């Protein structure tokens, strides 16, 4: 009986996740077909009509400015990118018309996602682990910032896969202003000013309009806020979903 209850619970959870993914996909397609995806400034060309909701955080600058950065690279002006993100957010707000939030819940209350069609040249950040890909897999200890502990990573090099097309979507990962201040204080970083309620901390280029599992080692590191994590305890079920996904995929660098 316990086994049956567990199986029913797992099926319900998978249906819930699938339903959320289908709703996000449908919303994105509606905006794409609406004819105003990126047409004009939603808040007016002079900036009047409301404050921006999403602000590009300095943690994401490396994806735009650092030539040595090995993750998703964004070949786009930072200010123009931020403007287009806020335009798309406003379009989603109008489309949904209060039926449900424009932002998708992330792994913690302070984390949200915004999925939008890719308007940059960015390619996908991960590949399915086929036999051809597996022969090119490498490992190394890496840290994203000086305040983080280096972790063991498994990856393949982008130069070994030069003909990848642009990804279909961008997963914009947002942290609340309160969480960003909390993490800055925990790692003894200098204070910073932020006017928007949400900070855009990372951009993932992918072919799916829903959240892909973070890597298992990232789930573990997030528990250590003093070492660059977010201070969120490990969710075993989410961790096992991560293991299942990343057993079959590998990061591109």
C-alpha positions as CSV (number, residue, x, y, z in Angstrom):
1,X,0.0,0.0,0.0
2,X,2.8,2.4,0.9
3,X,4.4,1.7,-2.5
4,X,1.1,2.4,-4.3
5,X,0.7,5.7,-2.4
6,X,4.2,6.7,-3.3
7,X,3.6,5.9,-7.0
8,X,0.4,7.9,-7.1
9,X,2.2,10.9,-5.5
10,X,4.9,10.7,-8.1
11,X,2.4,10.6,-10.9
12,X,0.5,13.6,-9.5
13,X,3.8,15.6,-9.2
14,X,4.7,14.8,-12.8
15,X,1.3,15.9,-14.0
16,X,1.6,19.2,-12.0
17,X,5.0,19.9,-13.5
18,X,3.8,19.1,-17.0
19,X,0.8,21.3,-16.6
20,X,2.9,24.3,-15.5
21,X,5.2,23.7,-18.5
22,X,2.3,23.6,-21.0
23,X,0.9,26.8,-19.5
24,X,4.2,28.7,-19.9
25,X,4.7,27.4,-23.4
26,X,1.1,28.5,-24.4
27,X,1.7,31.9,-22.9
28,X,4.9,32.4,-24.8
29,X,3.3,31.3,-28.1
30,X,0.4,33.8,-27.6
31,X,2.8,36.7,-27.1
32,X,4.8,35.6,-30.1
33,X,1.6,35.7,-32.2
34,X,0.3,38.9,-30.7
35,X,2.3,41.1,-33.1
36,X,3.7,43.3,-30.3
37,X,6.4,41.0,-28.9
38,X,9.1,43.7,-29.0
39,X,7.1,46.5,-30.7
40,X,8.0,49.9,-29.1
41,X,8.5,50.8,-25.5
42,X,5.7,49.6,-23.3
43,X,6.4,52.4,-20.8
44,X,6.8,55.0,-23.5
45,X,9.9,56.2,-25.4
46,X,10.6,58.8,-22.7
47,X,10.5,56.2,-19.9
48,X,7.3,57.5,-18.4
49,X,4.4,55.2,-17.4
50,X,6.0,53.1,-14.7
51,X,9.2,51.9,-13.2
52,X,11.1,48.9,-14.5
53,X,10.4,45.6,-12.7
54,X,13.5,43.7,-13.7
55,X,17.1,45.1,-13.4
56,X,20.2,43.4,-14.8
57,X,22.3,42.5,-11.8
58,X,26.1,42.7,-11.8
59,X,26.4,39.0,-11.3
60,X,25.1,38.6,-14.9
61,X,27.5,41.1,-16.4
62,X,30.1,38.4,-17.1
63,X,27.7,36.9,-19.6
64,X,27.9,40.1,-21.6
65,X,31.4,41.5,-20.9
66,X,33.8,38.7,-20.0
67,X,35.4,37.2,-23.1
68,X,36.7,34.3,-21.1
69,X,33.3,33.4,-19.7
70,X,32.5,29.8,-20.7
71,X,28.7,29.7,-20.0
72,X,25.9,31.3,-22.1
73,X,27.3,34.4,-23.8
74,X,25.0,37.2,-24.7
75,X,26.2,39.4,-27.6
76,X,23.9,42.3,-26.8
77,X,24.1,45.7,-25.2
78,X,23.2,45.3,-21.5
79,X,20.9,48.3,-21.3
80,X,19.1,47.4,-24.5
81,X,18.8,43.8,-23.3
82,X,17.3,45.0,-20.0
83,X,14.8,47.1,-21.9
84,X,13.6,44.3,-24.1
85,X,13.2,42.0,-21.0
86,X,11.0,44.6,-19.3
87,X,9.0,45.1,-22.5
88,X,8.3,41.4,-22.7
89,X,7.4,41.2,-19.0
90,X,4.8,44.0,-19.6
91,X,3.4,42.1,-22.6
92,X,2.9,39.0,-20.4
93,X,1.2,41.0,-17.7
94,X,-1.2,42.4,-20.3
95,X,-1.7,38.9,-21.9
96,X,-2.5,37.2,-18.6
97,X,-4.7,40.0,-17.4
98,X,-4.4,39.0,-13.7
99,X,-5.4,35.4,-14.3
100,X,-2.1,34.3,-12.9
101,X,1.4,35.8,-12.2
102,X,3.5,36.8,-15.1
103,X,6.6,35.3,-13.5
104,X,7.0,31.5,-12.9
105,X,8.0,30.2,-9.5
106,X,11.6,29.0,-9.0
107,X,13.2,26.7,-6.5
108,X,12.6,29.1,-3.6
109,X,10.2,32.0,-2.9
110,X,12.8,34.6,-3.8
111,X,13.5,33.0,-7.2
112,X,11.4,33.5,-10.3
113,X,11.7,32.8,-14.0
114,X,10.7,34.6,-17.1
115,X,10.8,32.6,-20.3
116,X,11.0,34.5,-23.6
117,X,11.8,33.8,-27.2
118,X,15.5,34.1,-27.9
119,X,16.3,37.4,-29.7
120,X,20.1,37.0,-29.4
121,X,22.7,34.7,-31.1
122,X,23.1,32.6,-27.9
123,X,23.1,28.8,-28.3
124,X,22.0,26.1,-25.9
125,X,23.9,25.6,-22.7
126,X,23.7,21.8,-22.6
127,X,23.7,18.8,-24.9
128,X,22.2,15.3,-24.6
129,X,24.9,12.9,-23.5
130,X,25.2,10.7,-26.6
131,X,28.1,8.4,-27.4
132,X,29.6,11.1,-29.7
133,X,29.3,13.8,-27.1
134,X,30.5,11.6,-24.2
135,X,33.9,11.1,-25.9
136,X,34.5,14.9,-25.5
137,X,33.5,15.2,-21.9
138,X,36.0,17.0,-19.5
139,X,36.1,17.7,-15.8
140,X,37.5,20.5,-13.7
141,X,37.1,22.3,-10.4
142,X,35.6,25.7,-11.0
143,X,34.1,28.6,-9.0
144,X,31.9,31.3,-10.5
145,X,33.2,34.1,-8.1
146,X,36.0,34.5,-5.6
147,X,33.6,34.0,-2.7
148,X,32.4,30.6,-3.9
149,X,34.0,27.2,-3.2
150,X,35.3,25.5,-6.3
151,X,33.2,22.5,-7.3
152,X,33.8,19.6,-9.6
153,X,32.1,20.1,-13.0
154,X,31.5,17.9,-16.0
155,X,31.3,19.7,-19.4
156,X,32.1,19.7,-23.1
157,X,33.7,22.6,-25.0
158,X,31.7,24.8,-27.4
159,X,34.6,24.8,-29.8
160,X,34.0,21.1,-30.3
161,X,30.5,21.8,-31.4
162,X,30.8,24.9,-33.7
163,X,27.6,24.5,-35.7
164,X,25.0,24.9,-33.0
165,X,22.0,27.0,-34.0
166,X,20.6,29.8,-31.7
167,X,18.5,28.5,-28.9
168,X,14.7,28.9,-29.1
169,X,14.2,30.4,-25.7
170,X,15.9,32.4,-22.9
171,X,15.3,31.4,-19.3
172,X,15.8,34.6,-17.3
173,X,16.5,33.8,-13.7
174,X,15.4,36.4,-11.2
175,X,16.2,37.0,-7.5
176,X,14.3,39.3,-5.3
177,X,16.0,42.5,-4.2
178,X,15.8,41.4,-0.6
179,X,17.6,38.1,-1.4
180,X,20.4,39.8,-3.3
181,X,21.1,42.1,-0.4
182,X,21.1,39.1,2.0
183,X,23.6,37.3,-0.1
184,X,25.8,40.3,-0.5
185,X,25.9,40.8,3.3
186,X,26.7,37.1,3.9
187,X,29.7,37.2,1.6
188,X,31.0,40.5,2.8
189,X,30.4,42.2,-0.5
190,X,30.1,46.0,-0.8
191,X,26.6,47.3,-0.7
192,X,24.9,48.1,-4.0
193,X,21.9,50.1,-5.1
194,X,19.0,48.4,-6.8
195,X,15.7,50.1,-7.7
196,X,13.7,47.2,-9.3
197,X,12.1,44.5,-7.2
198,X,13.7,41.7,-9.2
199,X,17.4,41.3,-10.2
200,X,18.2,39.3,-13.3
201,X,21.2,37.2,-12.2
202,X,21.5,34.7,-15.0
203,X,20.4,34.0,-18.6
204,X,20.2,30.4,-19.9
205,X,19.7,29.8,-23.6
206,X,17.7,26.6,-24.2
207,X,15.1,25.0,-26.5
208,X,12.5,24.5,-23.8
209,X,10.2,27.3,-22.3
210,X,10.3,25.9,-18.8
211,X,12.9,25.5,-16.0
212,X,15.5,22.8,-16.5
213,X,16.9,21.2,-13.3
214,X,20.0,22.9,-11.9
215,X,23.0,20.6,-11.6
216,X,23.1,18.4,-8.4
217,X,26.3,20.1,-7.2
218,X,24.7,23.5,-7.5
219,X,21.7,22.2,-5.4
220,X,24.2,21.2,-2.7
221,X,26.2,24.5,-2.9
222,X,23.1,26.6,-2.6
223,X,22.7,25.4,1.0
224,X,25.9,27.2,2.0
225,X,25.1,30.9,1.8
226,X,28.5,31.9,3.3
227,X,30.2,30.1,0.3
228,X,28.3,31.7,-2.5
229,X,25.0,29.8,-2.2
230,X,21.5,31.1,-1.5
231,X,20.9,29.4,1.8
232,X,18.2,27.1,0.6
233,X,18.1,23.6,2.2
234,X,18.3,20.6,-0.1
235,X,15.0,19.3,-1.4
236,X,15.7,15.5,-1.9
237,X,13.0,15.1,-4.5
238,X,14.3,18.1,-6.5
239,X,17.8,16.8,-6.1
240,X,16.8,13.4,-7.5
241,X,15.1,15.0,-10.5
242,X,18.3,16.9,-11.1
243,X,20.4,13.7,-11.0
244,X,18.0,12.0,-13.5
245,X,18.3,14.9,-15.9
246,X,22.0,15.5,-15.7
247,X,22.8,11.8,-15.9
248,X,21.7,12.2,-19.6
249,X,23.0,15.7,-20.3
250,X,26.2,17.7,-20.1
251,X,27.0,21.4,-19.9
252,X,28.5,23.3,-22.8
253,X,31.4,25.7,-22.0
